[in-house]
Amino acid sequence: MKTQVLADFIAECIIADNKLEDATTKEAATPEPDLRSTWVLHINGASNAQGSGASLILTNSEGVVTEYVLRFDFKASNNQAKYEALLAGLKMAKELKIDSLKVFTNSQLIMRQVKGEFEARDPIMAIYLQKVKDLPTNLRYFEIFHISRTENARANILFKLAMTITVRWAEHSWSVLSNRASIKMKKYCS
C-alpha cells in the first residue's frame, strides 16, 4: 500500500513537471513585444446631461501625444461610450499601422470582457465586444489594462472639456462628431 502511494506521488510529480516545462516552452515561444515600438492608448467614455462622448490619448514610443475627442449625436450609456472609444482607438491603430499597443481604461468591465474574464450578458455589450474581437488590425501585441480614475485623469479631463465646448466641432482637428454608433442598435433600443 505505501509503495503504491509513493509510486502515484512520483508519477504525479513527473506529469506536473512535464506540464510546467510545456507551459514554459510555450511562453518562451511567444515573442515579447518590443517596448521601444509599443504605443499607449488611454480611453474614456461617458454619458451625462450634456450628452455622450469619448476621449482618446494615443502616445507613441517616443512620447509624442495625440488627443482626440468624440462627441456622439446618439444616445449611449457609459459602457457603450467606453466601447466606442476602444473601437475608435483600434481603428486609429490600424490606420497608423501600429503593431504593438497597450490600452488603459478605468472601466474594469470593458477590460475584463475584452480579456475574456467577464461574460458580456447585455445584448448591446455582447455586440460591442464581438465588434472589438472582429475588428481587423495590424496588431502583433495587444494588451488592455484597468487603471484608476486618477491614473486616467488626463482622458477624464479631456472628455469633460469636450462636453463643455459649444463651438462648431468641425473647426477642431482633434474632435469628431459621430452621428451613429459603431454597432446597429435598432433591435435593442425602444
Phi, psi and chi 1 to 4 in degrees:
 res  aa     phi    psi   chi1   chi2   chi3   chi4
   1 MET       -  -49.4 -179.9   85.2  166.6      -
   2 LYS   -63.7  -35.5  -70.6 -178.5 -175.6  179.2
   3 THR   -65.3  -41.9  -51.3      -      -      -
   4 GLN   -64.7  -40.7 -175.0   59.6   44.3      -
   5 VAL   -61.4  -44.9  172.1      -      -      -
   6 LEU   -63.1  -43.2 -177.9   59.9      -      -
   7 ALA   -62.6  -43.4      -      -      -      -
   8 ASP   -61.9  -42.6  -69.5  -17.8      -      -
   9 PHE   -61.7  -45.8  175.2   74.2      -      -
  10 ILE   -64.3  -41.9  -68.7  170.4      -      -
  11 ALA   -61.7  -42.7      -      -      -      -
  12 GLU   -63.5  -40.0  -74.4  178.1   26.2      -
  13 CYS   -65.0  -40.5  -71.8      -      -      -
  14 ILE   -66.2  -43.7  -69.2  170.7      -      -
  15 ILE   -63.7  -43.5  -69.1  168.9      -      -
  16 ALA   -62.4  -41.8      -      -      -      -
  17 ASP   -62.9  -41.0  -76.6  -13.2      -      -
  18 ASN   -64.3  -40.9  -73.0  -18.1      -      -
  19 LYS   -63.9  -40.0  -72.7 -179.3 -178.1  174.2
  20 LEU   -64.0  -43.0 -178.6   60.8      -      -
  21 GLU   -63.5  -41.7  -74.7  174.5   16.5      -
  22 ASP   -61.4  -44.2  -70.6  -13.9      -      -
  23 ALA   -63.9  -41.4      -      -      -      -
  24 THR   -64.9  -41.7  -53.5      -      -      -
  25 THR   -63.5  -42.0  -54.0      -      -      -
  26 LYS   -63.9  -43.3  -73.7  177.5 -173.0  171.7
  27 GLU   -63.3  -40.2  -74.1  176.0   17.0      -
  28 ALA   -67.5  -28.9      -      -      -      -
  29 ALA   -74.0  -25.0      -      -      -      -
  30 THR   -76.4  119.7  -55.0      -      -      -
  31 PRO   -67.6  135.4   21.2  -26.9      -      -
  32 GLU   -74.1  142.9  -74.6  -67.9  -41.1      -
  33 PRO   -68.3  148.1   26.6  -33.8      -      -
  34 ASP   -80.0  102.3 -179.3    3.4      -      -
  35 LEU   -61.6  -19.9  -64.6  178.9      -      -
  36 ARG   -70.1  -21.0  -65.9  170.8  -64.5 -174.9
  37 SER  -113.2    8.3   65.4      -      -      -
  38 THR   -81.0  128.7  -61.0      -      -      -
  39 TRP   -92.1  157.1  -68.7   55.8      -      -
  40 VAL  -123.4  133.6  173.7      -      -      -
  41 LEU  -124.4  121.2  175.1   65.8      -      -
  42 HIS  -103.8  130.5  -75.7   81.0      -      -
  43 ILE  -126.2  151.6   60.0  169.9      -      -
  44 ASN  -151.0  147.4 -173.2   33.3      -      -
  45 GLY  -149.6  148.0      -      -      -      -
  46 ALA  -162.0  168.5      -      -      -      -
  47 SER  -133.2  133.9 -179.4      -      -      -
  48 ASN  -147.1 -169.5   60.0   30.5      -      -
  49 ALA   -61.9  -28.0      -      -      -      -
  50 GLN   -81.1  -14.0  -72.4   81.9   33.5      -
  51 GLY   137.1 -162.9      -      -      -      -
  52 SER  -130.9  154.6   59.7      -      -      -
  53 GLY  -176.3 -170.3      -      -      -      -
  54 ALA  -151.0  160.3      -      -      -      -
  55 SER  -131.5  146.7   58.8      -      -      -
  56 LEU  -133.6  135.1  -60.0   94.6      -      -
  57 ILE  -125.7  111.5  -58.6  171.5      -      -
  58 LEU  -108.4  124.3 -174.8   62.7      -      -
  59 THR  -121.8  127.7  -51.5      -      -      -
  60 ASN   -84.1  178.4   74.1    5.9      -      -
  61 SER   -67.5  -16.4   55.9      -      -      -
  62 GLU   -94.7    0.6  -63.4  168.4    1.4      -
  63 GLY    92.2    6.3      -      -      -      -
  64 VAL   -75.6  126.4  176.8      -      -      -
  65 VAL  -107.2  134.4  175.9      -      -      -
  66 THR  -123.6  129.7  -53.8      -      -      -
  67 GLU  -115.3  137.6  -62.8  173.9  -27.0      -
  68 TYR  -131.6  147.7  -69.2   92.7      -      -
  69 VAL  -126.0  134.3  173.8      -      -      -
  70 LEU  -116.0  126.9  -56.4  170.6      -      -
  71 ARG  -114.8  128.3 -171.7  152.7 -175.8 -179.4
  72 PHE   -96.2  135.0  -54.4  136.6      -      -
  73 ASP  -100.0   33.5 -164.4   21.8      -      -
  74 PHE  -145.0  157.8   56.9   89.2      -      -
  75 LYS   -75.4  130.8 -167.4  172.9 -179.0  177.3
  76 ALA  -144.0  142.5      -      -      -      -
  77 SER   -77.8  172.2   69.5      -      -      -
  78 ASN   -57.2  -46.8  -74.9  -22.0      -      -
  79 ASN   -66.9  -37.6  -71.4  -30.1      -      -
  80 GLN   -62.3  -42.4  -70.6  169.3  -30.5      -
  81 ALA   -63.0  -37.6      -      -      -      -
  82 LYS   -67.5  -39.7  -70.4  175.0 -167.6  -49.6
  83 TYR   -65.3  -39.5  -97.6  116.3      -      -
  84 GLU   -59.5  -40.3  -70.7  -74.4  -14.9      -
  85 ALA   -63.5  -44.5      -      -      -      -
  86 LEU   -63.2  -45.1  177.0   57.9      -      -
  87 LEU   -61.8  -42.0  -74.1  165.8      -      -
  88 ALA   -63.0  -41.3      -      -      -      -
  89 GLY   -64.5  -40.6      -      -      -      -
  90 LEU   -67.3  -36.7  -68.4  173.4      -      -
  91 LYS   -66.1  -40.6  -71.4  173.9 -173.0  173.2
  92 MET   -61.6  -43.4  -74.6  174.0   28.1      -
  93 ALA   -60.1  -39.6      -      -      -      -
  94 LYS   -65.1  -47.4 -179.2 -177.8  177.4 -174.7
  95 GLU   -61.3  -36.1  -69.6  -63.5  -43.6      -
  96 LEU   -85.8    1.0  -65.7  169.7      -      -
  97 LYS    58.0   38.6  -62.6 -179.4  177.9   19.7
  98 ILE   -75.5  134.1  -65.2  169.7      -      -
  99 ASP  -113.9   -2.5   67.1   -8.0      -      -
 100 SER  -142.9  117.2 -176.9      -      -      -
 101 LEU  -140.0  132.8 -178.6   67.2      -      -
 102 LYS  -112.2  128.5  -72.2 -177.1  177.2 -177.3
 103 VAL  -111.2  135.7  176.8      -      -      -
 104 PHE  -120.8  129.9  -66.1   90.3      -      -
 105 THR  -140.2  151.2  176.7      -      -      -
 106 ASN   -92.9   11.7   59.4   -8.0      -      -
 107 SER   -99.2  105.1  171.8      -      -      -
 108 GLN   -65.2  -34.9 -168.3  171.6  118.7      -
 109 LEU   -61.6  -51.8  177.3   72.2      -      -
 110 ILE   -60.9  -46.8  -56.6  -59.9      -      -
 111 MET   -58.5  -47.8 -178.9  -90.7  -55.3      -
 112 ARG   -70.7  -32.6  -71.0 -172.3 -178.0  -91.5
 113 GLN   -67.2  -44.3  -74.7  178.3  -14.5      -
 114 VAL   -63.6  -38.2  170.7      -      -      -
 115 LYS   -76.2  -10.3  -76.5 -172.7  166.7 -171.2
 116 GLY    85.0   11.0      -      -      -      -
 117 GLU   -82.6  -28.2  -63.7  171.6    2.1      -
 118 PHE  -119.2  147.0  -78.3    1.8      -      -
 119 GLU   -86.9  143.6  179.6 -177.5  -31.8      -
 120 ALA   -90.2   97.0      -      -      -      -
 121 ARG   -81.9  -34.7  -67.5 -178.1 -176.8  162.5
 122 ASP   -70.3  133.0  178.3   85.5      -      -
 123 PRO   -57.8  -39.0  -17.1   23.6      -      -
 124 ILE   -69.2  -42.1  -66.6  174.1      -      -
 125 MET   -63.9  -36.0  -66.3  -63.1  100.6      -
 126 ALA   -63.7  -39.0      -      -      -      -
 127 ILE   -67.3  -43.9  -66.3  170.3      -      -
 128 TYR   -60.4  -45.2  -90.2  111.3      -      -
 129 LEU   -60.3  -44.1  177.8   58.9      -      -
 130 GLN   -64.0  -37.7 -167.2   59.5   50.5      -
 131 LYS   -62.3  -41.2 -178.2   98.6  175.2  174.6
 132 VAL   -62.0  -45.3  167.5      -      -      -
 133 LYS   -67.0  -34.7  -70.1  179.7  178.1 -178.3
 134 ASP   -83.7  -16.0  -69.1  -13.8      -      -
 135 LEU   -64.0  117.8 -171.0   68.5      -      -
 136 PRO   -71.2  134.7   23.2  -27.1      -      -
 137 THR  -135.9  174.0   65.4      -      -      -
 138 ASN   -96.3    7.9  -50.2  -42.3      -      -
 139 LEU   -73.1  123.8  -63.3  174.0      -      -
 140 ARG   -90.6  -27.8  -71.2 -176.7  -61.8  115.6
 141 TYR  -132.8  127.5  170.9   75.8      -      -
 142 PHE  -143.6  131.8  170.4   82.7      -      -
 143 GLU  -145.7  143.8 -162.9  158.1   -0.8      -
 144 ILE  -120.8  137.7 -174.3  166.0      -      -
 145 PHE  -127.6  147.9  -59.7   92.7      -      -
 146 HIS   -92.5  133.6  175.3 -102.7      -      -
 147 ILE  -130.9  162.1   57.1  174.8      -      -
 148 SER   -73.8  164.9   68.4      -      -      -
 149 ARG   -60.4  -36.7  -78.3 -173.2 -180.0 -156.6
 150 THR   -67.8  -34.2   54.7      -      -      -
 151 GLU   -73.0  -19.7  -69.1  172.8  -63.3      -
 152 ASN  -106.0   23.6 -150.9   24.7      -      -
 153 ALA   -58.2  -40.8      -      -      -      -
 154 ARG   -62.4  -43.7 -172.7  170.0  175.2  167.6
 155 ALA   -65.9  -37.6      -      -      -      -
 156 ASN   -64.6  -43.6  -69.3  -22.4      -      -
 157 ILE   -66.1  -41.4  -69.7  168.6      -      -
 158 LEU   -60.4  -42.1 -173.5   61.6      -      -
 159 PHE   -63.0  -47.4  168.6   77.3      -      -
 160 LYS   -61.8  -38.8  -72.9  176.8 -176.0  176.7
 161 LEU   -62.5  -43.8  175.4   64.9      -      -
 162 ALA   -61.0  -35.8      -      -      -      -
 163 MET   -73.8  -17.7  -70.9  -64.7  111.1      -
 164 THR   -94.6  -15.3   62.5      -      -      -
 165 ILE   -76.4  130.9  -64.3  174.5      -      -
 166 THR  -114.0    2.1   56.9      -      -      -
 167 VAL   -73.2  167.9  -64.0      -      -      -
 168 ARG   -62.9  128.3  -73.1 -177.0   25.8 -166.9
 169 TRP   -67.8  -31.1  -76.9   86.0      -      -
 170 ALA   -65.3  -16.1      -      -      -      -
 171 GLU   -75.6  -11.9  -64.1  173.2    1.5      -
 172 HIS  -114.3  125.7  -58.1  -75.9      -      -
 173 SER   -70.0  -18.6   60.8      -      -      -
 174 TRP   -92.3    4.0   50.2  -95.0      -      -
 175 SER  -126.1  150.1   64.2      -      -      -
 176 VAL  -137.5  135.2  176.0      -      -      -
 177 LEU  -102.0  119.4  176.4   61.9      -      -
 178 SER  -106.8  123.8  177.3      -      -      -
 179 ASN   -96.8   -0.1   59.9    2.7      -      -
 180 ARG  -147.7  154.2   70.0 -179.3  125.0  136.2
 181 ALA   -72.0  163.1      -      -      -      -
 182 SER   -72.0  -17.4  -64.5      -      -      -
 183 ILE  -120.2  160.0   64.9  167.5      -      -
 184 LYS   -84.1  124.1  -66.2  178.6 -176.8  176.2
 185 MET  -117.3   10.0  -65.7 -167.3  -67.7      -
 186 LYS   -55.7  -40.5  -69.6  179.7 -176.9  177.6
 187 LYS   -67.9  -23.6  -66.0 -173.9  -88.3 -175.1
 188 TYR  -107.6  -11.4  -56.5  102.2      -      -
 189 CYS  -105.5  141.8  -64.1      -      -      -
 190 SER   -97.4      -   51.2      -      -      -
